[in-house]
Amino acid sequence: MTTIGFCGLGTMGMPMAAHLADAGFELVVWTHTAEKATAFAEAHPGCRAVATPSDVGSAADIVFVIVGDTSMSETVFLGANGLLRNPMPGAIVVESSTVSPEHVGRCAAACTAAGVRYVDAPCTGSRPGAEAGNLTFMIGGDASTVDELRPVLIRWPRTCTTAVRSGSAWWRS
């Protein structure tokens, strides 16, 4: 079975992860507040909380990152205990945080260097959409990688718009 990782259990991440847990996916979760991750894992069979993003990266076939901003995402990806420190070879990392286009480029390059695949997938719908499983994703990434994600993505979206390369999903001036 595919193991899904979640870095971020906030306004959007918690309900998104809950939909996957309810669908029977095995989850590995981390968030800035360890108690929140532990409580989530205790409430969802087949889910376990871990101490760092690196622990998520080493345990999951697919990792979703959905944290508050570019700075937080930078720490999750590239920090001392970041998810790219010891990732599962060939894993897919999906960035759904609200971050800068420049950060998307840095993360895509860092993922490639670490031997993992990167998809940027910002989403809209806020808390009500996440809770209802009714989000809109703008997806940038390799088409075959995005196809591998579809069995997971169908748990949430109202709409998925796919671009052909990472970074294309983000508005640029």
DORO-526251 format. One record per atom (N, C-alpha, C): residue in three letters; x negated, y, z negated. Coordinates in steps of 0.02 Angstrom, whole numbers, plus 50000, padded with zeros to 5 digits. Atoms other than C-alpha are relative to their C-alpha. Layout:
% DORO-526251
<vomi ALA,<X,Y,Z>>
...
END
This chain:
% DORO-526251
<vomi MET,<49958,49941,50000>>
<vomi MET,<50000,50000,50000>>
<vomi MET,<49956,50062,50000>>
<vomi THR,<50035,49936,49998>>
<vomi THR,<49944,50177,50035>>
<vomi THR,<50006,50035,49932>>
<vomi THR,<50000,49961,50062>>
<vomi THR,<49893,50274,49880>>
<vomi THR,<49998,50073,50019>>
<vomi ILE,<49994,49928,49986>>
<vomi ILE,<49942,50457,49884>>
<vomi ILE,<49972,50038,49940>>
<vomi GLY,<50025,49956,50052>>
<vomi GLY,<49846,50587,49785>>
<vomi GLY,<50033,50067,50003>>
<vomi PHE,<49973,49933,50004>>
<vomi PHE,<49916,50752,49726>>
<vomi PHE,<49957,50041,49954>>
<vomi CYS,<50036,49950,50040>>
<vomi CYS,<49811,50898,49667>>
<vomi CYS,<50045,50061,49996>>
<vomi GLY,<49955,49944,50011>>
<vomi GLY,<49933,51023,49595>>
<vomi GLY,<50070,49975,49987>>
<vomi LEU,<49932,50020,50019>>
<vomi LEU,<50096,50989,49503>>
<vomi LEU,<50037,50061,49974>>
<vomi GLY,<49966,49939,50018>>
<vomi GLY,<50166,51164,49499>>
<vomi GLY,<50068,50005,50031>>
<vomi THR,<49934,49985,49973>>
<vomi THR,<50320,51244,49574>>
<vomi THR,<50018,49956,50059>>
<vomi MET,<49987,50040,49940>>
<vomi MET,<50305,51150,49739>>
<vomi MET,<49975,49928,49991>>
<vomi GLY,<50032,50065,50003>>
<vomi GLY,<50189,51005,49699>>
<vomi GLY,<50038,49949,49958>>
<vomi MET,<49966,50048,50043>>
<vomi MET,<50287,50927,49557>>
<vomi MET,<50061,49969,50035>>
<vomi PRO,<49943,50033,49967>>
<vomi PRO,<50450,50902,49653>>
<vomi PRO,<49979,49961,50062>>
<vomi MET,<50023,50037,49942>>
<vomi MET,<50355,50849,49809>>
<vomi MET,<49973,49932,49979>>
<vomi ALA,<50027,50063,50026>>
<vomi ALA,<50260,50717,49711>>
<vomi ALA,<50055,49955,49973>>
<vomi ALA,<49945,50039,50027>>
<vomi ALA,<50420,50662,49625>>
<vomi ALA,<50039,49964,50055>>
<vomi HIS,<49965,50032,49944>>
<vomi HIS,<50504,50627,49793>>
<vomi HIS,<49960,49939,50024>>
<vomi LEU,<50041,50057,49978>>
<vomi LEU,<50357,50515,49841>>
<vomi LEU,<50002,49943,49948>>
<vomi ALA,<49995,50051,50052>>
<vomi ALA,<50360,50425,49673>>
<vomi ALA,<50067,49964,50003>>
<vomi ASP,<49932,50029,49996>>
<vomi ASP,<50548,50398,49690>>
<vomi ASP,<50007,49955,50061>>
<vomi ALA,<49998,50041,49939>>
<vomi ALA,<50517,50325,49864>>
<vomi ALA,<49956,49938,49993>>
<vomi GLY,<50039,50060,50013>>
<vomi GLY,<50400,50196,49788>>
<vomi GLY,<49926,50004,50017>>
<vomi PHE,<50071,49993,49986>>
<vomi PHE,<50231,50266,49836>>
<vomi PHE,<49960,49997,49936>>
<vomi GLU,<50047,49999,50055>>
<vomi GLU,<50085,50235,49720>>
<vomi GLU,<49966,50069,50000>>
<vomi LEU,<50027,49933,50003>>
<vomi LEU,<50024,50406,49660>>
<vomi LEU,<49944,50005,49949>>
<vomi VAL,<50053,49979,50046>>
<vomi VAL,<49866,50475,49580>>
<vomi VAL,<50006,50076,49997>>
<vomi VAL,<49986,49928,50005>>
<vomi VAL,<49894,50651,49511>>
<vomi VAL,<49951,50035,49954>>
<vomi TRP,<50040,49956,50041>>
<vomi TRP,<49792,50793,49441>>
<vomi TRP,<50031,50069,50005>>
<vomi THR,<49981,49930,50000>>
<vomi THR,<49839,50969,49392>>
<vomi THR,<49958,50035,49947>>
<vomi HIS,<50042,49961,50047>>
<vomi HIS,<49753,51109,49295>>
<vomi HIS,<50018,49987,49927>>
<vomi THR,<49978,50014,50068>>
<vomi THR,<49855,51065,49141>>
<vomi THR,<50007,49924,49993>>
<vomi ALA,<50002,50073,50006>>
<vomi ALA,<49811,50885,49095>>
<vomi ALA,<50064,49971,49971>>
<vomi GLU,<49939,50025,50032>>
<vomi GLU,<49965,50865,48986>>
<vomi GLU,<50057,49994,50050>>
<vomi LYS,<49948,50002,49949>>
<vomi LYS,<50077,50904,49134>>
<vomi LYS,<49992,49939,50045>>
<vomi ALA,<50013,50059,49958>>
<vomi ALA,<49994,50769,49240>>
<vomi ALA,<50016,49936,49963>>
<vomi THR,<49986,50059,50041>>
<vomi THR,<50005,50643,49098>>
<vomi THR,<50075,49989,49993>>
<vomi ALA,<49927,50005,50007>>
<vomi ALA,<50190,50680,49070>>
<vomi ALA,<50032,49977,50065>>
<vomi PHE,<49974,50020,49935>>
<vomi PHE,<50224,50664,49256>>
<vomi PHE,<49988,49925,50011>>
<vomi ALA,<50017,50070,49990>>
<vomi ALA,<50135,50496,49264>>
<vomi ALA,<50042,49955,49955>>
<vomi GLU,<49959,50040,50047>>
<vomi GLU,<50229,50431,49111>>
<vomi GLU,<50072,49995,50023>>
<vomi ALA,<49931,49999,49977>>
<vomi ALA,<50394,50479,49192>>
<vomi ALA,<50011,49965,50067>>
<vomi HIS,<49993,50029,49933>>
<vomi HIS,<50357,50397,49360>>
<vomi HIS,<49959,49936,50004>>
<vomi PRO,<50036,50064,49993>>
<vomi PRO,<50314,50211,49370>>
<vomi PRO,<49958,49999,50064>>
<vomi GLY,<50044,50004,49941>>
<vomi GLY,<50170,50177,49490>>
<vomi GLY,<49958,50062,50009>>
<vomi CYS,<50038,49937,49997>>
<vomi CYS,<50092,50346,49453>>
<vomi CYS,<49950,50001,49943>>
<vomi ARG,<50048,49992,50054>>
<vomi ARG,<49934,50381,49356>>
<vomi ARG,<49968,50069,50005>>
<vomi ALA,<50033,49935,50005>>
<vomi ALA,<49856,50543,49298>>
<vomi ALA,<49925,49988,49994>>
<vomi VAL,<50073,50004,50004>>
<vomi VAL,<49669,50572,49318>>
<vomi VAL,<49973,50067,49977>>
<vomi ALA,<50030,49942,50033>>
<vomi ALA,<49547,50698,49244>>
<vomi ALA,<49977,50055,50048>>
<vomi THR,<50029,49951,49954>>
<vomi THR,<49478,50785,49400>>
<vomi THR,<50025,49990,50071>>
<vomi PRO,<49986,50009,49929>>
<vomi PRO,<49511,50817,49584>>
<vomi PRO,<49955,49946,50031>>
<vomi SER,<50044,50052,49975>>
<vomi SER,<49359,50706,49617>>
<vomi SER,<50029,49931,49988>>
<vomi ASP,<49968,50064,50015>>
<vomi ASP,<49451,50563,49532>>
<vomi ASP,<50057,49986,50049>>
<vomi VAL,<49946,50008,49950>>
<vomi VAL,<49598,50592,49650>>
<vomi VAL,<49969,49980,50067>>
<vomi GLY,<50032,50013,49936>>
<vomi GLY,<49483,50596,49802>>
<vomi GLY,<49972,49929,50006>>
<vomi SER,<50031,50066,49997>>
<vomi SER,<49399,50432,49757>>
<vomi SER,<50052,49944,49997>>
<vomi ALA,<49949,50051,50010>>
<vomi ALA,<49565,50341,49729>>
<vomi ALA,<50056,50000,50052>>
<vomi ALA,<49942,49992,49956>>
<vomi ALA,<49683,50401,49867>>
<vomi ALA,<49982,49997,50074>>
<vomi ASP,<50007,50003,49927>>
<vomi ASP,<49704,50364,50052>>
<vomi ASP,<50021,50065,50031>>
<vomi ILE,<49975,49935,49977>>
<vomi ILE,<49799,50527,50075>>
<vomi ILE,<50003,50045,49938>>
<vomi VAL,<49999,49952,50056>>
<vomi VAL,<49777,50680,49963>>
<vomi VAL,<50033,50064,50022>>
<vomi PHE,<49968,49935,49989>>
<vomi PHE,<49893,50830,49958>>
<vomi PHE,<49972,50049,49949>>
<vomi VAL,<50022,49946,50044>>
<vomi VAL,<49825,50992,49887>>
<vomi VAL,<50052,50055,50007>>
<vomi ILE,<49951,49946,49999>>
<vomi ILE,<49957,51118,49838>>
<vomi ILE,<49994,50037,49933>>
<vomi VAL,<50015,49959,50059>>
<vomi VAL,<49891,51245,49714>>
<vomi VAL,<50016,50072,50016>>
<vomi GLY,<49976,49932,49997>>
<vomi GLY,<49920,51430,49684>>
<vomi GLY,<49971,50047,50052>>
<vomi ASP,<50030,49951,49955>>
<vomi ASP,<49796,51519,49796>>
<vomi ASP,<49933,49974,50027>>
<vomi THR,<50063,50020,49968>>
<vomi THR,<49634,51514,49896>>
<vomi THR,<49946,49983,49948>>
<vomi SER,<50052,50012,50051>>
<vomi SER,<49522,51525,49742>>
<vomi SER,<50011,49933,49965>>
<vomi MET,<49985,50064,50032>>
<vomi MET,<49608,51379,49657>>
<vomi MET,<49986,49942,50048>>
<vomi SER,<50011,50053,49950>>
<vomi SER,<49602,51277,49817>>
<vomi SER,<49925,49989,50011>>
<vomi GLU,<50073,50005,49993>>
<vomi GLU,<49416,51315,49837>>
<vomi GLU,<49971,49957,49945>>
<vomi THR,<50024,50040,50057>>
<vomi THR,<49385,51242,49664>>
<vomi THR,<50021,49927,50007>>
<vomi VAL,<49976,50068,49992>>
<vomi VAL,<49492,51089,49700>>
<vomi VAL,<49959,49963,50053>>
<vomi PHE,<50038,50032,49946>>
<vomi PHE,<49399,51053,49863>>
<vomi PHE,<49926,49996,49984>>
<vomi LEU,<50073,49994,50000>>
<vomi LEU,<49222,51110,49828>>
<vomi LEU,<49968,50011,49932>>
<vomi GLY,<50027,49989,50067>>
<vomi GLY,<49203,51134,49640>>
<vomi GLY,<49957,49943,49976>>
<vomi ALA,<50045,50051,50029>>
<vomi ALA,<49086,51034,49529>>
<vomi ALA,<50034,49932,49995>>
<vomi ASN,<49962,50063,50003>>
<vomi ASN,<49223,50903,49509>>
<vomi ASN,<50052,49998,50055>>
<vomi GLY,<49953,49995,49945>>
<vomi GLY,<49305,50937,49677>>
<vomi GLY,<50013,49934,50034>>
<vomi LEU,<49979,50063,49970>>
<vomi LEU,<49395,50806,49778>>
<vomi LEU,<49953,49975,50054>>
<vomi LEU,<50047,50023,49948>>
<vomi LEU,<49257,50802,49910>>
<vomi LEU,<49934,49975,49971>>
<vomi ARG,<50061,50025,50032>>
<vomi ARG,<49124,50747,49783>>
<vomi ARG,<49990,49926,50013>>
<vomi ASN,<50005,50072,49991>>
<vomi ASN,<49163,50563,49806>>
<vomi ASN,<50064,49974,50033>>
<vomi PRO,<49936,50018,49970>>
<vomi PRO,<49307,50543,49929>>
<vomi PRO,<50001,49929,50028>>
<vomi MET,<49992,50065,49968>>
<vomi MET,<49375,50380,49996>>
<vomi MET,<49985,50010,50074>>
<vomi PRO,<50018,49991,49929>>
<vomi PRO,<49295,50360,50169>>
<vomi PRO,<50062,49993,50045>>
<vomi GLY,<49946,50001,49953>>
<vomi GLY,<49417,50399,50308>>
<vomi GLY,<50067,50026,49974>>
<vomi ALA,<49937,49975,50029>>
<vomi ALA,<49548,50472,50191>>
<vomi ALA,<50024,50062,50039>>
<vomi ILE,<49971,49939,49971>>
<vomi ILE,<49663,50612,50248>>
<vomi ILE,<50013,50048,49943>>
<vomi VAL,<49987,49948,50049>>
<vomi VAL,<49665,50774,50150>>
<vomi VAL,<50045,50052,50032>>
<vomi VAL,<49950,49955,49973>>
<vomi VAL,<49816,50887,50176>>
<vomi VAL,<50002,50062,49955>>
<vomi GLU,<49997,49937,50037>>
<vomi GLU,<49806,51070,50122>>
<vomi GLU,<50068,50032,50012>>
<vomi SER,<49935,49968,49995>>
<vomi SER,<49980,51139,50087>>
<vomi SER,<50006,50062,49957>>
<vomi SER,<50001,49939,50041>>
<vomi SER,<49930,51283,49973>>
<vomi SER,<50005,50061,50044>>
<vomi THR,<50001,49936,49965>>
<vomi THR,<49952,51464,50022>>
<vomi THR,<49929,50027,49995>>
<vomi VAL,<50071,49983,50000>>
<vomi VAL,<49772,51502,50071>>
<vomi VAL,<49983,50040,50063>>
<vomi SER,<50021,49960,49942>>
<vomi SER,<49674,51610,50193>>
<vomi SER,<49979,49955,50059>>
<vomi PRO,<50023,50037,49942>>
<vomi PRO,<49637,51553,50371>>
<vomi PRO,<49926,49983,49996>>
<vomi GLU,<50072,50013,50007>>
<vomi GLU,<49451,51568,50332>>
<vomi GLU,<49988,49940,49954>>
<vomi HIS,<50006,50057,50046>>
<vomi HIS,<49472,51446,50188>>
<vomi HIS,<50017,49935,50037>>
<vomi VAL,<49981,50059,49960>>
<vomi VAL,<49559,51323,50306>>
<vomi VAL,<49940,49976,50040>>
<vomi GLY,<50059,50018,49961>>
<vomi GLY,<49405,51328,50418>>
<vomi GLY,<49945,49970,49957>>
<vomi ARG,<50051,50027,50045>>
<vomi ARG,<49286,51300,50272>>
<vomi ARG,<50018,49930,49976>>
<vomi CYS,<49978,50066,50024>>
<vomi CYS,<49389,51155,50206>>
<vomi CYS,<49998,49948,50055>>
<vomi ALA,<50002,50047,49944>>
<vomi ALA,<49405,51074,50376>>
<vomi ALA,<49928,49977,50012>>
<vomi ALA,<50071,50017,49989>>
<vomi ALA,<49215,51081,50399>>
<vomi ALA,<49973,49958,49943>>
<vomi ALA,<50024,50039,50057>>
<vomi ALA,<49182,51017,50223>>
<vomi ALA,<50029,49929,50001>>
<vomi CYS,<49970,50067,49996>>
<vomi CYS,<49303,50872,50248>>
<vomi CYS,<49964,49958,50053>>
<vomi THR,<50036,50036,49948>>
<vomi THR,<49219,50824,50411>>
<vomi THR,<49931,49978,49976>>
<vomi ALA,<50066,50017,50027>>
<vomi ALA,<49048,50829,50326>>
<vomi ALA,<50004,49945,49948>>
<vomi ALA,<49991,50050,50052>>
<vomi ALA,<49117,50719,50186>>
<vomi ALA,<50028,49934,50027>>
<vomi GLY,<49974,50062,49970>>
<vomi GLY,<49186,50589,50307>>
<vomi GLY,<50074,49989,49990>>
<vomi VAL,<49927,50005,50006>>
<vomi VAL,<49370,50627,50280>>
<vomi VAL,<50033,50045,50053>>
<vomi ARG,<49963,49961,49950>>
<vomi ARG,<49503,50697,50396>>
<vomi ARG,<50041,50054,49965>>
<vomi TYR,<49968,49941,50030>>
<vomi TYR,<49584,50866,50365>>
<vomi TYR,<50060,50021,50042>>
<vomi VAL,<49941,49972,49968>>
<vomi VAL,<49758,50929,50405>>
<vomi VAL,<50023,50059,49959>>
<vomi ASP,<49970,49944,50037>>
<vomi ASP,<49823,51100,50360>>
<vomi ASP,<50075,49997,50014>>
<vomi ALA,<49928,50008,49995>>
<vomi ALA,<50008,51093,50325>>
<vomi ALA,<50036,50046,49951>>
<vomi PRO,<49963,49954,50044>>
<vomi PRO,<50075,51251,50243>>
<vomi PRO,<50075,49986,50008>>
<vomi CYS,<49928,50014,49998>>
<vomi CYS,<50258,51235,50200>>
<vomi CYS,<50039,50058,49970>>
<vomi THR,<49954,49949,50026>>
<vomi THR,<50405,51348,50164>>
<vomi THR,<50061,49964,49971>>
<vomi GLY,<49941,50028,50031>>
<vomi GLY,<50559,51318,50061>>
<vomi GLY,<50002,50013,49926>>
<vomi SER,<50006,49985,50071>>
<vomi SER,<50497,51364,49887>>
<vomi SER,<50029,49944,49956>>
<vomi ARG,<49978,50052,50047>>
<vomi ARG,<50559,51272,49734>>
<vomi ARG,<50065,49966,50022>>
<vomi PRO,<49938,50035,49980>>
<vomi PRO,<50738,51240,49797>>
<vomi PRO,<49988,49950,50057>>
<vomi GLY,<50014,50045,49944>>
<vomi GLY,<50672,51164,49958>>
<vomi GLY,<49960,49939,49978>>
<vomi ALA,<50040,50056,50025>>
<vomi ALA,<50543,51058,49867>>
<vomi ALA,<50043,49953,49959>>
<vomi GLU,<49957,50042,50041>>
<vomi GLU,<50672,50996,49743>>
<vomi GLU,<50049,49961,50042>>
<vomi ALA,<49951,50033,49956>>
<vomi ALA,<50796,50955,49881>>
<vomi ALA,<49968,49956,50053>>
<vomi GLY,<50034,50037,49946>>
<vomi GLY,<50664,50877,49994>>
<vomi GLY,<50016,50031,50067>>
<vomi ASN,<49978,49964,49940>>
<vomi ASN,<50704,51010,50123>>
<vomi ASN,<49951,50056,50015>>
<vomi LEU,<50053,49952,49987>>
<vomi LEU,<50541,51095,50173>>
<vomi LEU,<49986,50005,50075>>
<vomi THR,<50024,49991,49931>>
<vomi THR,<50474,51164,50336>>
<vomi THR,<49924,50001,49998>>
<vomi PHE,<50073,50005,49996>>
<vomi PHE,<50293,51116,50376>>
<vomi PHE,<49977,50026,50067>>
<vomi MET,<50035,49979,49940>>
<vomi MET,<50180,51202,50503>>
<vomi MET,<49933,49962,49997>>
<vomi ILE,<50055,50047,50007>>
<vomi ILE,<50049,51069,50537>>
<vomi ILE,<49947,50012,50052>>
<vomi GLY,<50057,49996,49955>>
<vomi GLY,<49876,51090,50612>>
<vomi GLY,<49953,49942,49986>>
<vomi GLY,<50045,50056,50009>>
<vomi GLY,<49768,50939,50641>>
<vomi GLY,<50002,49953,50059>>
<vomi ASP,<50004,50050,49947>>
<vomi ASP,<49722,50793,50751>>
<vomi ASP,<50066,49962,50005>>
<vomi ALA,<49934,50030,49990>>
<vomi ALA,<49879,50716,50828>>
<vomi ALA,<50005,49930,49971>>
<vomi SER,<49996,50068,50027>>
<vomi SER,<49837,50537,50779>>
<vomi SER,<49999,50000,49924>>
<vomi THR,<50000,49994,50073>>
<vomi THR,<49800,50590,50600>>
<vomi THR,<50068,50023,49976>>
<vomi VAL,<49933,49977,50018>>
<vomi VAL,<49965,50684,50591>>
<vomi VAL,<50050,49943,50006>>
<vomi ASP,<49956,50058,49992>>
<vomi ASP,<50053,50528,50657>>
<vomi ASP,<49994,49953,49940>>
<vomi GLU,<50009,50042,50059>>
<vomi GLU,<49978,50429,50512>>
<vomi GLU,<50036,50028,49939>>
<vomi LEU,<49967,49967,50057>>
<vomi LEU,<50054,50556,50392>>
<vomi LEU,<50076,49997,50003>>
<vomi ARG,<49927,49995,49992>>
<vomi ARG,<50231,50545,50461>>
<vomi ARG,<50040,49959,49950>>
<vomi PRO,<49961,50037,50049>>
<vomi PRO,<50290,50404,50345>>
<vomi PRO,<50004,50035,49932>>
<vomi VAL,<49999,49962,50062>>
<vomi VAL,<50246,50519,50200>>
<vomi VAL,<50038,50066,50010>>
<vomi LEU,<49969,49935,49987>>
<vomi LEU,<50300,50684,50277>>
<vomi LEU,<50075,49997,50006>>
<vomi ILE,<49927,50003,49990>>
<vomi ILE,<50475,50622,50317>>
<vomi ILE,<50038,50001,49934>>
<vomi ARG,<49967,49997,50065>>
<vomi ARG,<50511,50623,50130>>
<vomi ARG,<50023,50070,49982>>
<vomi TRP,<49984,49931,50018>>
<vomi TRP,<50523,50813,50129>>
<vomi TRP,<50028,50045,50054>>
<vomi PRO,<49989,49942,49956>>
<vomi PRO,<50539,50911,50288>>
<vomi PRO,<50068,50004,50034>>
<vomi ARG,<49945,49981,49958>>
<vomi ARG,<50680,50995,50369>>
<vomi ARG,<49972,50006,50071>>
<vomi THR,<50032,49989,49936>>
<vomi THR,<50558,51038,50509>>
<vomi THR,<49925,49989,49994>>
<vomi CYS,<50074,50005,49995>>
<vomi CYS,<50380,50992,50559>>
<vomi CYS,<49981,50029,50067>>
<vomi THR,<50026,49972,49938>>
<vomi THR,<50296,51101,50688>>
<vomi THR,<49925,49984,50000>>
<vomi THR,<50069,50024,49998>>
<vomi THR,<50130,51028,50743>>
<vomi THR,<49959,50040,50051>>
<vomi ALA,<50049,49969,49956>>
<vomi ALA,<49981,51120,50817>>
<vomi ALA,<49945,49949,50013>>
<vomi VAL,<50048,50051,49980>>
<vomi VAL,<49838,51028,50900>>
<vomi VAL,<49934,50001,49962>>
<vomi ARG,<50063,50000,50036>>
<vomi ARG,<49694,51082,50792>>
<vomi ARG,<50009,50033,49932>>
<vomi SER,<49996,49972,50067>>
<vomi SER,<49665,51122,50611>>
<vomi SER,<49987,50075,50003>>
<vomi GLY,<50005,49927,50000>>
<vomi GLY,<49685,51306,50575>>
<vomi GLY,<50052,50033,50045>>
<vomi SER,<49950,49972,49954>>
<vomi SER,<49815,51329,50712>>
<vomi SER,<50067,50012,49967>>
<vomi ALA,<49936,49992,50033>>
<vomi ALA,<49957,51318,50588>>
<vomi ALA,<50004,50066,49962>>
<vomi TRP,<50002,49938,50039>>
<vomi TRP,<49903,51480,50503>>
<vomi TRP,<50002,50060,50046>>
<vomi TRP,<49996,49938,49963>>
<vomi TRP,<49947,51651,50566>>
<vomi TRP,<49933,50035,49999>>
<vomi ARG,<50062,49961,49996>>
<vomi ARG,<49798,51752,50625>>
<vomi ARG,<50014,50067,50032>>
<vomi SER,<49989,49933,49971>>
<vomi SER,<49790,51937,50661>>
<vomi SER,<49954,50010,50059>>
END
